[in-house]
Amino acid sequence: MSDFELPPYADALGIKVFEYQDSVPVLTVDFGQNVEGRPQHYHGGATAGLLENAGYAVLRARLVEEGRDAQLKPVNITVQYLSAGKSRPSFAKGRITRLGRRNANIAVEAWQDDPTRPIATAIMNILMG
């Protein structure tokens, strides 16, 4: 397991590390007032925040494993909403699709009850300085 901290934005939304799967952090957020959009549903921004934090978490965990310290700068984040997040916990996990010396590409999925049925996905392109 890697030693890294989630940013203050994750704390504001209530996002936490739920578990590690093969050294990859799985993040979770409980449904509540801080993530609610329309009644009993996640706000799209809260879902995007969970995806973004999961993407950064998998990258930070890998960089810590490799002994690398890099400033992460987003180049592009594309979110695809697949279904509404309902009033129960949500989870997200990132997968590094390419890790170079100066940039990384990450795919992220968020789900609620079944990891094979995502509620949203994201593709992230990150510059590392």
C-alpha positions, 0 to 999 in steps of 0.5 A, a space after each residue: 500500500 502506498 503512503 499518500 494523502 488525499 487533497 482537501 477537496 476530497 475531504 470536503 466531499 467526504 471522499 476516503 480510501 475504501 481499500 486497496 486492490 492490487 496496490 490500487 486505491 479504491 475511493 468511496 464517498 457516502 451519500 449526503 448533503 455535501 454531494 447531493 444535487 437533485 433530491 436523493 441523487 449525486 450532483 454531477 460535480 461530486 461524481 466528477 470529483 470522485 472520479 478525478 480524485 481516484 485518478 490522481 490517487 492511482 497515479 500518486 500511489 504508483 509514483 510513491 512506489 517508484 520513489 518519484 515526486 512530481 507536481 501533477 497538472 491536469 491537461 484534460 479530464 473528460 467525464 462520461 455520465 452513464 447513469 444517475 448516482 443514487 442515495 447510497 455509497 459510490 466507489 471509484 478506481 483508476 487504471 494507469 493506461 500510460 505512464 511516461 517520464 513527463 505525462 500519464 494517461 488514466 482511465 477511471 470508473 465510478 460505480 455503486 452496487 456493481 463494479 461491472 456497471 459504472 455510473 460514470 467514467 473519466 479519461 485523464 491526461 496529466 502532466 508531471 513536472 
